[in-house]
Amino acid sequence: MAIHYHCRHCGVKIGSLENISYDSGSLGIDKLTDAERQEMVSYEGSGDIHIKSICEDCQEALDRNPDFHEHDYLIH
Ligand SMILES: [Zn+2]
């Protein structure tokens, strides 16, 4: 299976982890609340996992404009 990371703001593909064995502990998924997990993590029928994260460009934009997404959940 693979894990794919996409930017939640601009949708760009950040990267993928291929051929890993599922371990939610090492991914930090188990530290999320159920609501966060529903919001950020989606599972495909193939077994792949898609995770919404943030790309460097958007992170930079947020750093410059801290109010830009003040109502959006951000990964710390
Ligand atoms: Zn982005």
N, CA, C, O and the ligand as a Tripos MOL2 file, in Angstrom:
@<TRIPOS>MOLECULE
protein
  305   303    77     0     0
PROTEIN
NO_CHARGES

@<TRIPOS>ATOM
      1 N           0.8370   -1.1920    0.0000 N.3       1 MET1
      2 CA          0.0000    0.0000    0.0000 C.3       1 MET1
      3 C           0.8730    1.2440    0.0000 C.2       1 MET1
      4 O           2.0890    1.1610    0.1770 O.2       1 MET1
      5 N           0.2580    2.3730   -0.1950 N.am      2 ALA2
      6 CA          1.0120    3.6150   -0.2550 C.3       2 ALA2
      7 C           0.2340    4.7120    0.4600 C.2       2 ALA2
      8 O          -0.9880    4.6540    0.5990 O.2       2 ALA2
      9 N           0.9720    5.6950    0.8990 N.am      3 ILE3
     10 CA          0.3500    6.8660    1.5030 C.3       3 ILE3
     11 C           0.6770    8.0730    0.6400 C.2       3 ILE3
     12 O           1.8370    8.3030    0.2970 O.2       3 ILE3
     13 N          -0.3240    8.8260    0.2980 N.am      4 HIS4
     14 CA         -0.1410    9.9950   -0.5420 C.3       4 HIS4
     15 C          -0.4820   11.2480    0.2460 C.2       4 HIS4
     16 O          -1.5290   11.3290    0.8890 O.2       4 HIS4
     17 N           0.4130   12.2210    0.1880 N.am      5 TYR5
     18 CA          0.1870   13.4880    0.8770 C.3       5 TYR5
     19 C          -0.1570   14.5620   -0.1370 C.2       5 TYR5
     20 O           0.5460   14.7500   -1.1290 O.2       5 TYR5
     21 N          -1.2370   15.2560    0.1240 N.am      6 HIS6
     22 CA         -1.6310   16.3750   -0.7210 C.3       6 HIS6
     23 C          -1.8010   17.6120    0.1340 C.2       6 HIS6
     24 O          -2.1650   17.5340    1.3070 O.2       6 HIS6
     25 N          -1.5300   18.7660   -0.4800 N.am      7 CYS7
     26 CA         -1.7450   20.0150    0.2290 C.3       7 CYS7
     27 C          -3.2390   20.2890    0.3090 C.2       7 CYS7
     28 O          -3.9450   20.2460   -0.6980 O.2       7 CYS7
     29 N          -3.7090   20.5710    1.5120 N.am      8 ARG8
     30 CA         -5.1370   20.8090    1.6860 C.3       8 ARG8
     31 C          -5.5630   22.1630    1.1480 C.2       8 ARG8
     32 O          -6.7520   22.4050    0.9430 O.2       8 ARG8
     33 N          -4.6110   23.0360    0.9190 N.am      9 HIS9
     34 CA         -4.9480   24.3870    0.4870 C.3       9 HIS9
     35 C          -4.8920   24.5360   -1.0270 C.2       9 HIS9
     36 O          -5.8140   25.0950   -1.6200 O.2       9 HIS9
     37 N          -3.8440   24.0560   -1.6570 N.am     10 CYS10
     38 CA         -3.7240   24.2390   -3.1020 C.3      10 CYS10
     39 C          -3.8410   22.9150   -3.8520 C.2      10 CYS10
     40 O          -3.9230   22.9100   -5.0800 O.2      10 CYS10
     41 N          -3.8490   21.8140   -3.1440 N.am     11 GLY11
     42 CA         -4.0830   20.5340   -3.7740 C.3      11 GLY11
     43 C          -2.8690   19.8760   -4.4030 C.2      11 GLY11
     44 O          -2.9730   18.7890   -4.9720 O.2      11 GLY11
     45 N          -1.7180   20.5270   -4.3040 N.am     12 VAL12
     46 CA         -0.5240   19.9670   -4.9180 C.3      12 VAL12
     47 C          -0.1360   18.6680   -4.2160 C.2      12 VAL12
     48 O          -0.3490   18.5120   -3.0140 O.2      12 VAL12
     49 N           0.4290   17.7550   -4.9700 N.am     13 LYS13
     50 CA          0.8870   16.5150   -4.3610 C.3      13 LYS13
     51 C           2.2350   16.7480   -3.7040 C.2      13 LYS13
     52 O           3.1940   17.1480   -4.3640 O.2      13 LYS13
     53 N           2.3050   16.5000   -2.4220 N.am     14 ILE14
     54 CA          3.5300   16.7550   -1.6780 C.3      14 ILE14
     55 C           4.4740   15.5670   -1.7850 C.2      14 ILE14
     56 O           5.6880   15.7310   -1.9090 O.2      14 ILE14
     57 N           3.9070   14.3830   -1.7350 N.am     15 GLY15
     58 CA          4.7760   13.2240   -1.8400 C.3      15 GLY15
     59 C           4.0250   11.9530   -1.5120 C.2      15 GLY15
     60 O           2.8610   11.9830   -1.1110 O.2      15 GLY15
     61 N           4.6990   10.8550   -1.6860 N.am     16 SER16
     62 CA          4.0860    9.5590   -1.4200 C.3      16 SER16
     63 C           5.0690    8.6630   -0.7030 C.2      16 SER16
     64 O           6.2820    8.7480   -0.8950 O.2      16 SER16
     65 N           4.5240    7.8170    0.1130 N.am     17 LEU17
     66 CA          5.3200    6.7590    0.7120 C.3      17 LEU17
     67 C           4.7970    5.4530    0.1280 C.2      17 LEU17
     68 O           3.6430    5.0790    0.3380 O.2      17 LEU17
     69 N           5.6590    4.7730   -0.6020 N.am     18 GLU18
     70 CA          5.2220    3.5560   -1.2740 C.3      18 GLU18
     71 C           5.6110    2.3300   -0.4660 C.2      18 GLU18
     72 O           6.5950    2.3240    0.2740 O.2      18 GLU18
     73 N           4.8110    1.3030   -0.6340 N.am     19 ASN19
     74 CA          5.1530   -0.0090   -0.0940 C.3      19 ASN19
     75 C           5.4980    0.0150    1.3830 C.2      19 ASN19
     76 O           6.4780   -0.5950    1.8130 O.2      19 ASN19
     77 N           4.7070    0.7070    2.1390 N.am     20 ILE20
     78 CA          4.9060    0.6580    3.5740 C.3      20 ILE20
     79 C           3.8500   -0.2550    4.1730 C.2      20 ILE20
     80 O           2.7940   -0.4900    3.5840 O.2      20 ILE20
     81 N           4.1530   -0.7480    5.3220 N.am     21 SER21
     82 CA          3.1370   -1.5160    6.0290 C.3      21 SER21
     83 C           2.3950   -0.5720    6.9510 C.2      21 SER21
     84 O           2.9860    0.3090    7.5750 O.2      21 SER21
     85 N           1.1100   -0.7690    7.0250 N.am     22 TYR22
     86 CA          0.2790    0.1770    7.7560 C.3      22 TYR22
     87 C           0.6180    0.1530    9.2480 C.2      22 TYR22
     88 O           0.5850   -0.8910    9.8990 O.2      22 TYR22
     89 N           0.9360    1.3090    9.7490 N.am     23 ASP23
     90 CA          1.2000    1.4500   11.1750 C.3      23 ASP23
     91 C           0.7690    2.8480   11.5720 C.2      23 ASP23
     92 O           1.5440    3.7990   11.4700 O.2      23 ASP23
     93 N          -0.4490    2.9680   12.0180 N.am     24 SER24
     94 CA         -0.9880    4.2970   12.3100 C.3      24 SER24
     95 C          -0.1970    4.9820   13.4090 C.2      24 SER24
     96 O          -0.1620    6.2100   13.4750 O.2      24 SER24
     97 N           0.4400    4.1980   14.2730 N.am     25 GLY25
     98 CA          1.2150    4.8060   15.3390 C.3      25 GLY25
     99 C           2.3880    5.5920   14.8080 C.2      25 GLY25
    100 O           2.6280    6.7200   15.2390 O.2      25 GLY25
    101 N           3.1250    5.0100   13.8740 N.am     26 SER26
    102 CA          4.3030    5.6910   13.3530 C.3      26 SER26
    103 C           3.9140    6.8420   12.4470 C.2      26 SER26
    104 O           4.7260    7.7350   12.2040 O.2      26 SER26
    105 N           2.6800    6.8400   11.9400 N.am     27 LEU27
    106 CA          2.2410    7.9260   11.0760 C.3      27 LEU27
    107 C           1.6650    9.0860   11.8670 C.2      27 LEU27
    108 O           1.4740   10.1780   11.3320 O.2      27 LEU27
    109 N           1.3930    8.8520   13.1210 N.am     28 GLY28
    110 CA          0.7980    9.9040   13.9270 C.3      28 GLY28
    111 C          -0.6990    9.9850   13.7780 C.2      28 GLY28
    112 O          -1.3420   10.8530   14.3690 O.2      28 GLY28
    113 N          -1.2660    9.0770   12.9830 N.am     29 ILE29
    114 CA         -2.7070    9.1250   12.7570 C.3      29 ILE29
    115 C          -3.4660    8.8450   14.0430 C.2      29 ILE29
    116 O          -4.5480    9.3870   14.2680 O.2      29 ILE29
    117 N          -2.9000    8.0070   14.8730 N.am     30 ASP30
    118 CA         -3.6240    7.6490   16.0940 C.3      30 ASP30
    119 C          -3.6440    8.7890   17.1040 C.2      30 ASP30
    120 O          -4.3480    8.7210   18.1120 O.2      30 ASP30
    121 N          -2.8660    9.8410   16.8290 N.am     31 LYS31
    122 CA         -2.8630   10.9860   17.7370 C.3      31 LYS31
    123 C          -3.9490   11.9910   17.3620 C.2      31 LYS31
    124 O          -4.2220   12.9320   18.1070 O.2      31 LYS31
    125 N          -4.5540   11.7850   16.2180 N.am     32 LEU32
    126 CA         -5.6020   12.7050   15.7860 C.3      32 LEU32
    127 C          -6.9220   12.3480   16.4610 C.2      32 LEU32
    128 O          -7.1730   11.2010   16.8300 O.2      32 LEU32
    129 N          -7.7450   13.3650   16.6050 N.am     33 THR33
    130 CA         -9.0960   13.0720   17.0650 C.3      33 THR33
    131 C          -9.8730   12.4560   15.9120 C.2      33 THR33
    132 O          -9.4410   12.5220   14.7610 O.2      33 THR33
    133 N         -11.0080   11.8620   16.2140 N.am     34 ASP34
    134 CA        -11.8210   11.2730   15.1580 C.3      34 ASP34
    135 C         -12.1940   12.3070   14.1190 C.2      34 ASP34
    136 O         -12.1910   12.0180   12.9220 O.2      34 ASP34
    137 N         -12.5200   13.5220   14.5680 N.am     35 ALA35
    138 CA        -12.9160   14.5740   13.6470 C.3      35 ALA35
    139 C         -11.7530   14.9480   12.7350 C.2      35 ALA35
    140 O         -11.9270   15.1370   11.5310 O.2      35 ALA35
    141 N         -10.5720   15.0520   13.3250 N.am     36 GLU36
    142 CA         -9.3970   15.4020   12.5280 C.3      36 GLU36
    143 C          -9.0830   14.3060   11.5260 C.2      36 GLU36
    144 O          -8.7190   14.5710   10.3800 O.2      36 GLU36
    145 N          -9.2290   13.0900   11.9740 N.am     37 ARG37
    146 CA         -8.9330   11.9650   11.0950 C.3      37 ARG37
    147 C          -9.9040   11.9510    9.9160 C.2      37 ARG37
    148 O          -9.5130   11.7020    8.7760 O.2      37 ARG37
    149 N         -11.1560   12.2190   10.2050 N.am     38 GLN38
    150 CA        -12.1400   12.2600    9.1200 C.3      38 GLN38
    151 C         -11.8300   13.3820    8.1560 C.2      38 GLN38
    152 O         -12.0170   13.2500    6.9470 O.2      38 GLN38
    153 N         -11.3540   14.4850    8.7000 N.am     39 GLU39
    154 CA        -11.0840   15.6640    7.8880 C.3      39 GLU39
    155 C          -9.8240   15.4750    7.0460 C.2      39 GLU39
    156 O          -9.7810   15.9050    5.8940 O.2      39 GLU39
    157 N          -8.8230   14.8480    7.5980 N.am     40 MET40
    158 CA         -7.5020   14.8370    6.9710 C.3      40 MET40
    159 C          -7.1650   13.5470    6.2600 C.2      40 MET40
    160 O          -6.3840   13.5460    5.3080 O.2      40 MET40
    161 N          -7.7350   12.4630    6.7020 N.am     41 VAL41
    162 CA         -7.3060   11.1620    6.2040 C.3      41 VAL41
    163 C          -8.4410   10.4940    5.4460 C.2      41 VAL41
    164 O          -9.5620   10.3920    5.9460 O.2      41 VAL41
    165 N          -8.1430   10.0420    4.2380 N.am     42 SER42
    166 CA         -9.1600    9.2870    3.5190 C.3      42 SER42
    167 C          -8.5520    7.9860    3.0050 C.2      42 SER42
    168 O          -7.4090    7.9490    2.5510 O.2      42 SER42
    169 N          -9.3250    6.9510    3.0870 N.am     43 TYR43
    170 CA         -8.8540    5.6350    2.6910 C.3      43 TYR43
    171 C          -9.4800    5.2570    1.3590 C.2      43 TYR43
    172 O         -10.6710    5.4690    1.1310 O.2      43 TYR43
    173 N          -8.6670    4.7010    0.4960 N.am     44 GLU44
    174 CA         -9.1730    4.2530   -0.7870 C.3      44 GLU44
    175 C          -9.4390    2.7580   -0.7390 C.2      44 GLU44
    176 O          -8.8970    2.0350    0.0960 O.2      44 GLU44
    177 N         -10.2880    2.3140   -1.6580 N.am     45 GLY45
    178 CA        -10.6000    0.8990   -1.7100 C.3      45 GLY45
    179 C          -9.3760    0.0350   -1.9320 C.2      45 GLY45
    180 O          -9.3250   -1.1140   -1.4950 O.2      45 GLY45
    181 N          -8.3860    0.5990   -2.6170 N.am     46 SER46
    182 CA         -7.1640   -0.1430   -2.9090 C.3      46 SER46
    183 C          -6.3040   -0.3270   -1.6700 C.2      46 SER46
    184 O          -5.3410   -1.0940   -1.6850 O.2      46 SER46
    185 N          -6.6480    0.3730   -0.5990 N.am     47 GLY47
    186 CA         -5.8410    0.2910    0.6030 C.3      47 GLY47
    187 C          -4.9220    1.4790    0.7650 C.2      47 GLY47
    188 O          -4.3170    1.6630    1.8210 O.2      47 GLY47
    189 N          -4.8110    2.2950   -0.2870 N.am     48 ASP48
    190 CA         -3.9740    3.4880   -0.1790 C.3      48 ASP48
    191 C          -4.6290    4.5080    0.7400 C.2      48 ASP48
    192 O          -5.8510    4.5530    0.8840 O.2      48 ASP48
    193 N          -3.7910    5.3140    1.3500 N.am     49 ILE49
    194 CA         -4.2770    6.3460    2.2510 C.3      49 ILE49
    195 C          -3.9060    7.7100    1.6880 C.2      49 ILE49
    196 O          -2.7750    7.9220    1.2510 O.2      49 ILE49
    197 N          -4.8460    8.6160    1.7000 N.am     50 HIS50
    198 CA         -4.5760    9.9850    1.2890 C.3      50 HIS50
    199 C          -4.6390   10.8790    2.5200 C.2      50 HIS50
    200 O          -5.6120   10.8520    3.2740 O.2      50 HIS50
    201 N          -3.5960   11.6640    2.7100 N.am     51 ILE51
    202 CA         -3.5380   12.5430    3.8670 C.3      51 ILE51
    203 C          -3.4250   13.9820    3.3930 C.2      51 ILE51
    204 O          -2.5800   14.3120    2.5610 O.2      51 ILE51
    205 N          -4.2740   14.8190    3.9250 N.am     52 LYS52
    206 CA         -4.1980   16.2390    3.6090 C.3      52 LYS52
    207 C          -3.2030   16.8930    4.5440 C.2      52 LYS52
    208 O          -3.3340   16.8310    5.7670 O.2      52 LYS52
    209 N          -2.2110   17.5160    3.9480 N.am     53 SER53
    210 CA         -1.2020   18.1960    4.7380 C.3      53 SER53
    211 C          -1.0650   19.6140    4.1990 C.2      53 SER53
    212 O          -2.0300   20.1960    3.7030 O.2      53 SER53
    213 N           0.1170   20.1530    4.2970 N.am     54 ILE54
    214 CA          0.3260   21.4950    3.7520 C.3      54 ILE54
    215 C           1.6780   21.5360    3.0750 C.2      54 ILE54
    216 O           2.6590   21.0170    3.6060 O.2      54 ILE54
    217 N           1.7360   22.1540    1.8960 N.am     55 CYS55
    218 CA          2.9810   22.2010    1.1460 C.3      55 CYS55
    219 C           3.8280   23.3890    1.6150 C.2      55 CYS55
    220 O           3.3590   24.2440    2.3670 O.2      55 CYS55
    221 N           5.0620   23.4230    1.1630 N.am     56 GLU56
    222 CA          5.9700   24.4760    1.6120 C.3      56 GLU56
    223 C           5.4740   25.8500    1.1850 C.2      56 GLU56
    224 O           5.5840   26.8200    1.9350 O.2      56 GLU56
    225 N           4.9270   25.9250   -0.0250 N.am     57 ASP57
    226 CA          4.4430   27.2160   -0.5200 C.3      57 ASP57
    227 C           3.3450   27.7730    0.3780 C.2      57 ASP57
    228 O           3.3660   28.9440    0.7560 O.2      57 ASP57
    229 N           2.3880   26.9160    0.7110 N.am     58 CYS58
    230 CA          1.2820   27.3840    1.5350 C.3      58 CYS58
    231 C           1.7350   27.6500    2.9630 C.2      58 CYS58
    232 O           1.2470   28.5700    3.6200 O.2      58 CYS58
    233 N           2.6670   26.8390    3.4330 N.am     59 GLN59
    234 CA          3.1970   27.0800    4.7680 C.3      59 GLN59
    235 C           3.8580   28.4520    4.8250 C.2      59 GLN59
    236 O           3.7040   29.1970    5.7930 O.2      59 GLN59
    237 N           4.5950   28.7650    3.7660 N.am     60 GLU60
    238 CA          5.2420   30.0740    3.7000 C.3      60 GLU60
    239 C           4.2070   31.1910    3.6820 C.2      60 GLU60
    240 O           4.3450   32.1990    4.3740 O.2      60 GLU60
    241 N           3.1730   30.9920    2.8800 N.am     61 ALA61
    242 CA          2.1180   32.0000    2.7900 C.3      61 ALA61
    243 C           1.4460   32.1900    4.1380 C.2      61 ALA61
    244 O           1.1150   33.3080    4.5340 O.2      61 ALA61
    245 N           1.2500   31.0800    4.8320 N.am     62 LEU62
    246 CA          0.6230   31.1780    6.1490 C.3      62 LEU62
    247 C           1.5340   31.8820    7.1360 C.2      62 LEU62
    248 O           1.0760   32.6560    7.9750 O.2      62 LEU62
    249 N           2.8260   31.6090    7.0320 N.am     63 ASP63
    250 CA          3.7790   32.2660    7.9250 C.3      63 ASP63
    251 C           3.7530   33.7650    7.7120 C.2      63 ASP63
    252 O           3.8940   34.5440    8.6550 O.2      63 ASP63
    253 N           3.5700   34.1630    6.4540 N.am     64 ARG64
    254 CA          3.5510   35.5980    6.1610 C.3      64 ARG64
    255 C           2.2050   36.2220    6.5050 C.2      64 ARG64
    256 O           2.1270   37.3970    6.8620 O.2      64 ARG64
    257 N           1.1460   35.4250    6.3940 N.am     65 ASN65
    258 CA         -0.2040   35.9240    6.6550 C.3      65 ASN65
    259 C          -0.8980   35.0210    7.6690 C.2      65 ASN65
    260 O          -1.7440   34.2030    7.3090 O.2      65 ASN65
    261 N          -0.5400   35.1750    8.9100 N.am     66 PRO66
    262 CA         -1.0490   34.2620    9.9340 C.3      66 PRO66
    263 C          -2.5650   34.2390   10.0250 C.2      66 PRO66
    264 O          -3.1310   33.2630   10.5190 O.2      66 PRO66
    265 N          -3.2370   35.2800    9.5670 N.am     67 ASP67
    266 CA         -4.6930   35.3220    9.6500 C.3      67 ASP67
    267 C          -5.3640   34.7060    8.4340 C.2      67 ASP67
    268 O          -6.5850   34.5500    8.3980 O.2      67 ASP67
    269 N          -4.5570   34.3590    7.4400 N.am     68 PHE68
    270 CA         -5.0720   33.9240    6.1590 C.3      68 PHE68
    271 C          -6.0230   32.7420    6.3000 C.2      68 PHE68
    272 O          -7.0810   32.7050    5.6730 O.2      68 PHE68
    273 N          -5.6420   31.7920    7.1180 N.am     69 HIS69
    274 CA         -6.4730   30.6040    7.2900 C.3      69 HIS69
    275 C          -6.7430   30.3900    8.7740 C.2      69 HIS69
    276 O          -6.5920   29.2900    9.3040 O.2      69 HIS69
    277 N          -7.1360   31.4450    9.4080 N.am     70 GLU70
    278 CA         -7.2390   31.3520   10.8560 C.3      70 GLU70
    279 C          -8.3050   30.3570   11.3030 C.2      70 GLU70
    280 O          -8.2770   29.8870   12.4410 O.2      70 GLU70
    281 N          -9.2310   30.0390   10.4280 N.am     71 HIS71
    282 CA        -10.2690   29.1080   10.8270 C.3      71 HIS71
    283 C          -9.9680   27.6900   10.3600 C.2      71 HIS71
    284 O         -10.7560   26.7670   10.5690 O.2      71 HIS71
    285 N          -8.8290   27.5420    9.7330 N.am     72 ASP72
    286 CA         -8.4850   26.2370    9.1910 C.3      72 ASP72
    287 C          -7.6250   25.4690   10.1900 C.2      72 ASP72
    288 O          -6.7920   26.0410   10.8920 O.2      72 ASP72
    289 N          -7.8440   24.2010   10.2320 N.am     73 TYR73
    290 CA         -6.9910   23.3760   11.0820 C.3      73 TYR73
    291 C          -5.6170   23.2150   10.4190 C.2      73 TYR73
    292 O          -5.5180   22.9420    9.2220 O.2      73 TYR73
    293 N          -4.5760   23.3900   11.2140 N.am     74 LEU74
    294 CA         -3.2280   23.2440   10.6840 C.3      74 LEU74
    295 C          -2.4830   22.1750   11.4810 C.2      74 LEU74
    296 O          -2.6890   21.9990   12.6820 O.2      74 LEU74
    297 N          -1.6360   21.4920   10.7860 N.am     75 ILE75
    298 CA         -0.8010   20.4840   11.4460 C.3      75 ILE75
    299 C           0.3950   21.1630   12.0970 C.2      75 ILE75
    300 O           1.1000   21.9420   11.4560 O.2      75 ILE75
    301 N           0.6120   20.8770   13.3200 N.am     76 HIS76
    302 CA          1.7640   21.4760   13.9950 C.3      76 HIS76
    303 C           2.8320   20.4290   14.2230 C.2      76 HIS76
    304 O           3.8870   20.7330   14.7800 O.2      76 HIS76
    305 ZN         -0.1920   24.2490   -1.0000 Zn       77 ZN77
@<TRIPOS>BOND
     1     1     2 1
     2     2     3 1
     3     3     4 2
     4     3     5 am
     5     5     6 1
     6     6     7 1
     7     7     8 2
     8     7     9 am
     9     9    10 1
    10    10    11 1
    11    11    12 2
    12    11    13 am
    13    13    14 1
    14    14    15 1
    15    15    16 2
    16    15    17 am
    17    17    18 1
    18    18    19 1
    19    19    20 2
    20    19    21 am
    21    21    22 1
    22    22    23 1
    23    23    24 2
    24    23    25 am
    25    25    26 1
    26    26    27 1
    27    27    28 2
    28    27    29 am
    29    29    30 1
    30    30    31 1
    31    31    32 2
    32    31    33 am
    33    33    34 1
    34    34    35 1
    35    35    36 2
    36    35    37 am
    37    37    38 1
    38    38    39 1
    39    39    40 2
    40    39    41 am
    41    41    42 1
    42    42    43 1
    43    43    44 2
    44    43    45 am
    45    45    46 1
    46    46    47 1
    47    47    48 2
    48    47    49 am
    49    49    50 1
    50    50    51 1
    51    51    52 2
    52    51    53 am
    53    53    54 1
    54    54    55 1
    55    55    56 2
    56    55    57 am
    57    57    58 1
    58    58    59 1
    59    59    60 2
    60    59    61 am
    61    61    62 1
    62    62    63 1
    63    63    64 2
    64    63    65 am
    65    65    66 1
    66    66    67 1
    67    67    68 2
    68    67    69 am
    69    69    70 1
    70    70    71 1
    71    71    72 2
    72    71    73 am
    73    73    74 1
    74    74    75 1
    75    75    76 2
    76    75    77 am
    77    77    78 1
    78    78    79 1
    79    79    80 2
    80    79    81 am
    81    81    82 1
    82    82    83 1
    83    83    84 2
    84    83    85 am
    85    85    86 1
    86    86    87 1
    87    87    88 2
    88    87    89 am
    89    89    90 1
    90    90    91 1
    91    91    92 2
    92    91    93 am
    93    93    94 1
    94    94    95 1
    95    95    96 2
    96    95    97 am
    97    97    98 1
    98    98    99 1
    99    99   100 2
   100    99   101 am
   101   101   102 1
   102   102   103 1
   103   103   104 2
   104   103   105 am
   105   105   106 1
   106   106   107 1
   107   107   108 2
   108   107   109 am
   109   109   110 1
   110   110   111 1
   111   111   112 2
   112   111   113 am
   113   113   114 1
   114   114   115 1
   115   115   116 2
   116   115   117 am
   117   117   118 1
   118   118   119 1
   119   119   120 2
   120   119   121 am
   121   121   122 1
   122   122   123 1
   123   123   124 2
   124   123   125 am
   125   125   126 1
   126   126   127 1
   127   127   128 2
   128   127   129 am
   129   129   130 1
   130   130   131 1
   131   131   132 2
   132   131   133 am
   133   133   134 1
   134   134   135 1
   135   135   136 2
   136   135   137 am
   137   137   138 1
   138   138   139 1
   139   139   140 2
   140   139   141 am
   141   141   142 1
   142   142   143 1
   143   143   144 2
   144   143   145 am
   145   145   146 1
   146   146   147 1
   147   147   148 2
   148   147   149 am
   149   149   150 1
   150   150   151 1
   151   151   152 2
   152   151   153 am
   153   153   154 1
   154   154   155 1
   155   155   156 2
   156   155   157 am
   157   157   158 1
   158   158   159 1
   159   159   160 2
   160   159   161 am
   161   161   162 1
   162   162   163 1
   163   163   164 2
   164   163   165 am
   165   165   166 1
   166   166   167 1
   167   167   168 2
   168   167   169 am
   169   169   170 1
   170   170   171 1
   171   171   172 2
   172   171   173 am
   173   173   174 1
   174   174   175 1
   175   175   176 2
   176   175   177 am
   177   177   178 1
   178   178   179 1
   179   179   180 2
   180   179   181 am
   181   181   182 1
   182   182   183 1
   183   183   184 2
   184   183   185 am
   185   185   186 1
   186   186   187 1
   187   187   188 2
   188   187   189 am
   189   189   190 1
   190   190   191 1
   191   191   192 2
   192   191   193 am
   193   193   194 1
   194   194   195 1
   195   195   196 2
   196   195   197 am
   197   197   198 1
   198   198   199 1
   199   199   200 2
   200   199   201 am
   201   201   202 1
   202   202   203 1
   203   203   204 2
   204   203   205 am
   205   205   206 1
   206   206   207 1
   207   207   208 2
   208   207   209 am
   209   209   210 1
   210   210   211 1
   211   211   212 2
   212   211   213 am
   213   213   214 1
   214   214   215 1
   215   215   216 2
   216   215   217 am
   217   217   218 1
   218   218   219 1
   219   219   220 2
   220   219   221 am
   221   221   222 1
   222   222   223 1
   223   223   224 2
   224   223   225 am
   225   225   226 1
   226   226   227 1
   227   227   228 2
   228   227   229 am
   229   229   230 1
   230   230   231 1
   231   231   232 2
   232   231   233 am
   233   233   234 1
   234   234   235 1
   235   235   236 2
   236   235   237 am
   237   237   238 1
   238   238   239 1
   239   239   240 2
   240   239   241 am
   241   241   242 1
   242   242   243 1
   243   243   244 2
   244   243   245 am
   245   245   246 1
   246   246   247 1
   247   247   248 2
   248   247   249 am
   249   249   250 1
   250   250   251 1
   251   251   252 2
   252   251   253 am
   253   253   254 1
   254   254   255 1
   255   255   256 2
   256   255   257 am
   257   257   258 1
   258   258   259 1
   259   259   260 2
   260   259   261 am
   261   261   262 1
   262   262   263 1
   263   263   264 2
   264   263   265 am
   265   265   266 1
   266   266   267 1
   267   267   268 2
   268   267   269 am
   269   269   270 1
   270   270   271 1
   271   271   272 2
   272   271   273 am
   273   273   274 1
   274   274   275 1
   275   275   276 2
   276   275   277 am
   277   277   278 1
   278   278   279 1
   279   279   280 2
   280   279   281 am
   281   281   282 1
   282   282   283 1
   283   283   284 2
   284   283   285 am
   285   285   286 1
   286   286   287 1
   287   287   288 2
   288   287   289 am
   289   289   290 1
   290   290   291 1
   291   291   292 2
   292   291   293 am
   293   293   294 1
   294   294   295 1
   295   295   296 2
   296   295   297 am
   297   297   298 1
   298   298   299 1
   299   299   300 2
   300   299   301 am
   301   301   302 1
   302   302   303 1
   303   303   304 2
@<TRIPOS>SUBSTRUCTURE
     1 MET1         2 RESIDUE 1 A MET
     2 ALA2         6 RESIDUE 1 A ALA
     3 ILE3        10 RESIDUE 1 A ILE
     4 HIS4        14 RESIDUE 1 A HIS
     5 TYR5        18 RESIDUE 1 A TYR
     6 HIS6        22 RESIDUE 1 A HIS
     7 CYS7        26 RESIDUE 1 A CYS
     8 ARG8        30 RESIDUE 1 A ARG
     9 HIS9        34 RESIDUE 1 A HIS
    10 CYS10       38 RESIDUE 1 A CYS
    11 GLY11       42 RESIDUE 1 A GLY
    12 VAL12       46 RESIDUE 1 A VAL
    13 LYS13       50 RESIDUE 1 A LYS
    14 ILE14       54 RESIDUE 1 A ILE
    15 GLY15       58 RESIDUE 1 A GLY
    16 SER16       62 RESIDUE 1 A SER
    17 LEU17       66 RESIDUE 1 A LEU
    18 GLU18       70 RESIDUE 1 A GLU
    19 ASN19       74 RESIDUE 1 A ASN
    20 ILE20       78 RESIDUE 1 A ILE
    21 SER21       82 RESIDUE 1 A SER
    22 TYR22       86 RESIDUE 1 A TYR
    23 ASP23       90 RESIDUE 1 A ASP
    24 SER24       94 RESIDUE 1 A SER
    25 GLY25       98 RESIDUE 1 A GLY
    26 SER26      102 RESIDUE 1 A SER
    27 LEU27      106 RESIDUE 1 A LEU
    28 GLY28      110 RESIDUE 1 A GLY
    29 ILE29      114 RESIDUE 1 A ILE
    30 ASP30      118 RESIDUE 1 A ASP
    31 LYS31      122 RESIDUE 1 A LYS
    32 LEU32      126 RESIDUE 1 A LEU
    33 THR33      130 RESIDUE 1 A THR
    34 ASP34      134 RESIDUE 1 A ASP
    35 ALA35      138 RESIDUE 1 A ALA
    36 GLU36      142 RESIDUE 1 A GLU
    37 ARG37      146 RESIDUE 1 A ARG
    38 GLN38      150 RESIDUE 1 A GLN
    39 GLU39      154 RESIDUE 1 A GLU
    40 MET40      158 RESIDUE 1 A MET
    41 VAL41      162 RESIDUE 1 A VAL
    42 SER42      166 RESIDUE 1 A SER
    43 TYR43      170 RESIDUE 1 A TYR
    44 GLU44      174 RESIDUE 1 A GLU
    45 GLY45      178 RESIDUE 1 A GLY
    46 SER46      182 RESIDUE 1 A SER
    47 GLY47      186 RESIDUE 1 A GLY
    48 ASP48      190 RESIDUE 1 A ASP
    49 ILE49      194 RESIDUE 1 A ILE
    50 HIS50      198 RESIDUE 1 A HIS
    51 ILE51      202 RESIDUE 1 A ILE
    52 LYS52      206 RESIDUE 1 A LYS
    53 SER53      210 RESIDUE 1 A SER
    54 ILE54      214 RESIDUE 1 A ILE
    55 CYS55      218 RESIDUE 1 A CYS
    56 GLU56      222 RESIDUE 1 A GLU
    57 ASP57      226 RESIDUE 1 A ASP
    58 CYS58      230 RESIDUE 1 A CYS
    59 GLN59      234 RESIDUE 1 A GLN
    60 GLU60      238 RESIDUE 1 A GLU
    61 ALA61      242 RESIDUE 1 A ALA
    62 LEU62      246 RESIDUE 1 A LEU
    63 ASP63      250 RESIDUE 1 A ASP
    64 ARG64      254 RESIDUE 1 A ARG
    65 ASN65      258 RESIDUE 1 A ASN
    66 PRO66      262 RESIDUE 1 A PRO
    67 ASP67      266 RESIDUE 1 A ASP
    68 PHE68      270 RESIDUE 1 A PHE
    69 HIS69      274 RESIDUE 1 A HIS
    70 GLU70      278 RESIDUE 1 A GLU
    71 HIS71      282 RESIDUE 1 A HIS
    72 ASP72      286 RESIDUE 1 A ASP
    73 TYR73      290 RESIDUE 1 A TYR
    74 LEU74      294 RESIDUE 1 A LEU
    75 ILE75      298 RESIDUE 1 A ILE
    76 HIS76      302 RESIDUE 1 A HIS
    77 ZN77       305 GROUP 0 **** ****
